[in-house]
Amino acid sequence: MTRLRMGVVGGSIAGCAMAVAGARAGAEVTVYERSDGELRGRGLGIVIPPALHRELTGVGYLDAAMPTVPLATRVWVTRVAGSRSAREFARQPGPVTACNWGLLWQALRRSAGSSPAVRYHRGRPVLAVERTEAGRALVRTESGAREYDVVVGADGHRSLTRRLLAPDLRPSPAGYAVWRGTLPLSALAGHRRPLELLRDSWVTLGFRGGHGIFYPIPRGAGEGEGADDRLLAYAIYAKPHGTDAPDTAYVREIADEHFPAEWAEIVARGAHTAMTCHPVTDLHAPGAAEAPFVLAGDAAGVTRPHTASGAVKALQDALCLERSLRGSASPAEALGRYASERTPEGARLVELGRRIGRAQVERTPHWESLDQAGVEAWCRDTLAGTTSYLYGGEGSGR
Ligand SMILES: Cc1cc2nc3c(=O)[nH]c(=O)nc-3n(C[C@H](O)[C@H](O)[C@H](O)COP(=O)(O)OP(=O)(O)OC[C@H]3O[C@@H](n4cnc5c(N)ncnc54)[C@H](O)[C@@H]3O)c2cc1C
């Protein structure tokens, strides 16, 4: 299938990865990105499975020079009942490759840009996508309309491409929020144990009504000053306090009330390099493709972030699209294959995110009394027979 014409709506993680996939499978690709500038900071810190990172660098989607922080172990921490000391109550194998979202986007953008088959237009919002009478896809922008054999909706959680395929789909709110940010590593100065842990581990800090996740990521250009080439990324899940504003003071309040003293000081001390707050929601398109349209990344579905799978899913979507295009005799056959693989995976992840959210935010366990065996049993119950790379699952994304 050479010279397939593919349009991509959105040029973020999913859009760039899908552009690389299309070009590698022989298509001529045009990417339309609404934003005019560099995309950075949208995901702050993220983790991906080491096997997926190896696969993507092996086949050339990602440059091996992209900085990452390999982490091997997950450590569970909470506050000792009736005191402000920290207690490490479990430790599990938890290999992840920690990335800076902005650096990951830049690496994919470079990869797409290095292919002569890809044209990337920034500052070019798509106004509408339509199906023509001949069954092709039409992309409308201010500068006119163009037809494509395949159009990829990689336009994020408010995707207009998805609205064409599933107009009634609405996000389901989880009823709690996540505060994400990064701190300079200097916030850890003087806190020997957290500093030691965060060299090669990621930390889950449990408290009543929520939990926090902490891990080091590479620092991108322009993200704070200092000699360190790393930042400390965090995500704190808890009940919202009435506003979605990224409120550092509220995060400090949560930390003060619930965290062991040294962890509360870390959150209190650093000038937060970046900070966002999102109400947690999820949604899942009933079909990941319907020729000539295909959905990728958050446009296809959003999971609660506990699965750490949004960017992972986008990258796997791209690998799947490339395989499907290479192995099919027509775009419709390729998109059928794509849908049959990616639709159930999206549904599985949404369900997994809900289970983890219930267990770790909505009905938190009595963290103070959990021990290694207790955590292992509780994780098995939460997973209920499915897998996640965050819980020692095998493979490139599960
Ligand atoms: C708290 C939290 C933690 C997370 N942690 C992880 C993690 O550890 N691991 C992981 O894999 N994922 C994680 N994620 C998810 C991950 O960050 C997202 O899933 C991923 O960045 C989505 O990429 P995307 O390209 O699909 O969407 P987006 O990055 O939202 O990109 C959509 C793009 O489309 C463009 N666009 C939209 N409409 C139009 C239009 N009409 N015309 C042209 N362009 C348009 C937008 O400008 C944007 O650039 C996390 C998310 C959260 C909230």
The ligand as an SDF file (V2000), in Angstrom:
LIG
                    3D

 53 58  0  0  0  0  0  0  0  0999 V2000
   -1.8310   12.7500   36.1290 C   0  0  0  0  0  0  0  0  0  0  0  0
   -1.4700   12.1150   34.8290 C   0  0  0  0  0  0  0  0  0  0  0  0
   -0.3980   11.2270   34.8130 C   0  0  0  0  0  0  0  0  0  0  0  0
   -0.0610   10.5850   33.6150 C   0  0  0  0  0  0  0  0  0  0  0  0
    0.9740    9.7080   33.6360 N   0  0  0  0  0  0  0  0  0  0  0  0
    1.2260    8.9810   32.5210 C   0  0  0  0  0  0  0  0  0  0  0  0
    2.2470    7.9840   32.5530 C   0  0  0  0  0  0  0  0  0  0  0  0
    2.9540    7.7970   33.5560 O   0  0  0  0  0  0  0  0  0  0  0  0
    2.4370    7.2390   31.4250 N   0  0  0  0  0  0  0  0  0  0  0  0
    1.6860    7.4360   30.2980 C   0  0  0  0  0  0  0  0  0  0  0  0
    1.8830    6.7010   29.3150 O   0  0  0  0  0  0  0  0  0  0  0  0
    0.7470    8.4000   30.2270 N   0  0  0  0  0  0  0  0  0  0  0  0
    0.4830    9.1690   31.3160 C   0  0  0  0  0  0  0  0  0  0  0  0
   -0.4730   10.1250   31.2660 N   0  0  0  0  0  0  0  0  0  0  0  0
   -1.2600   10.3430   30.0140 C   0  0  0  0  0  0  0  0  0  0  0  0
   -0.5160   11.0650   28.9120 C   0  0  0  0  0  0  0  0  0  0  0  0
    0.0990   12.2490   29.3640 O   0  0  0  0  0  0  0  0  0  0  0  0
   -1.5450   11.4050   27.7910 C   0  0  0  0  0  0  0  0  0  0  0  0
   -2.3560   10.2760   27.5530 O   0  0  0  0  0  0  0  0  0  0  0  0
   -0.8600   11.7410   26.4720 C   0  0  0  0  0  0  0  0  0  0  0  0
   -0.0130   12.8400   26.6120 O   0  0  0  0  0  0  0  0  0  0  0  0
   -1.9260   12.0300   25.4100 C   0  0  0  0  0  0  0  0  0  0  0  0
   -1.3210   12.3580   24.1880 O   0  0  0  0  0  0  0  0  0  0  0  0
   -2.2250   12.6740   22.9340 P   0  0  0  0  0  0  0  0  0  0  0  0
   -1.2630   13.0150   21.8420 O   0  0  0  0  0  0  0  0  0  0  0  0
   -3.2090   11.5880   22.7190 O   0  0  0  0  0  0  0  0  0  0  0  0
   -3.1030   13.9400   23.3550 O   0  0  0  0  0  0  0  0  0  0  0  0
   -2.6730   15.4620   23.6010 P   0  0  0  0  0  0  0  0  0  0  0  0
   -1.3030   15.5600   24.1400 O   0  0  0  0  0  0  0  0  0  0  0  0
   -3.7850   16.0930   24.3520 O   0  0  0  0  0  0  0  0  0  0  0  0
   -2.6090   16.0720   22.1430 O   0  0  0  0  0  0  0  0  0  0  0  0
   -3.7000   16.3860   21.3410 C   0  0  0  0  0  0  0  0  0  0  0  0
   -3.1890   17.3990   20.3210 C   0  0  0  0  0  0  0  0  0  0  0  0
   -4.1990   17.6700   19.3690 O   0  0  0  0  0  0  0  0  0  0  0  0
   -4.2050   19.0470   19.0990 C   0  0  0  0  0  0  0  0  0  0  0  0
   -5.5590   19.3660   18.6180 N   0  0  0  0  0  0  0  0  0  0  0  0
   -6.7360   19.2560   19.2980 C   0  0  0  0  0  0  0  0  0  0  0  0
   -7.7510   19.6390   18.5220 N   0  0  0  0  0  0  0  0  0  0  0  0
   -7.2070   19.9790   17.3310 C   0  0  0  0  0  0  0  0  0  0  0  0
   -7.7580   20.4630   16.1190 C   0  0  0  0  0  0  0  0  0  0  0  0
   -9.0740   20.6720   15.9800 N   0  0  0  0  0  0  0  0  0  0  0  0
   -6.9290   20.7250   15.0830 N   0  0  0  0  0  0  0  0  0  0  0  0
   -5.5980   20.5210   15.2030 C   0  0  0  0  0  0  0  0  0  0  0  0
   -5.0180   20.0770   16.3390 N   0  0  0  0  0  0  0  0  0  0  0  0
   -5.8140   19.8040   17.3810 C   0  0  0  0  0  0  0  0  0  0  0  0
   -3.8740   19.7110   20.4250 C   0  0  0  0  0  0  0  0  0  0  0  0
   -3.3640   21.0230   20.2460 O   0  0  0  0  0  0  0  0  0  0  0  0
   -2.8260   18.7360   20.9610 C   0  0  0  0  0  0  0  0  0  0  0  0
   -1.5140   19.0950   20.5990 O   0  0  0  0  0  0  0  0  0  0  0  0
   -0.8030   10.8270   32.4290 C   0  0  0  0  0  0  0  0  0  0  0  0
   -1.8570   11.7610   32.4290 C   0  0  0  0  0  0  0  0  0  0  0  0
   -2.1780   12.4050   33.6300 C   0  0  0  0  0  0  0  0  0  0  0  0
   -3.3090   13.4000   33.6160 C   0  0  0  0  0  0  0  0  0  0  0  0
  1  2  1  0
  2  3  1  0
  2 52  2  0
  3  4  2  0
  4  5  1  0
  4 50  1  0
  5  6  2  0
  6  7  1  0
  6 13  1  0
  7  8  2  0
  7  9  1  0
  9 10  1  0
 10 11  2  0
 10 12  1  0
 12 13  2  0
 13 14  1  0
 14 15  1  0
 14 50  1  0
 15 16  1  0
 16 17  1  0
 16 18  1  0
 18 19  1  0
 18 20  1  0
 20 21  1  0
 20 22  1  0
 22 23  1  0
 23 24  1  0
 24 25  2  0
 24 26  1  0
 24 27  1  0
 27 28  1  0
 28 29  2  0
 28 30  1  0
 28 31  1  0
 31 32  1  0
 32 33  1  0
 33 34  1  0
 33 48  1  0
 34 35  1  0
 35 36  1  0
 35 46  1  0
 36 37  1  0
 36 45  1  0
 37 38  2  0
 38 39  1  0
 39 40  1  0
 39 45  2  0
 40 41  1  0
 40 42  2  0
 42 43  1  0
 43 44  2  0
 44 45  1  0
 46 47  1  0
 46 48  1  0
 48 49  1  0
 50 51  2  0
 51 52  1  0
 52 53  1  0
M  END
$$$$
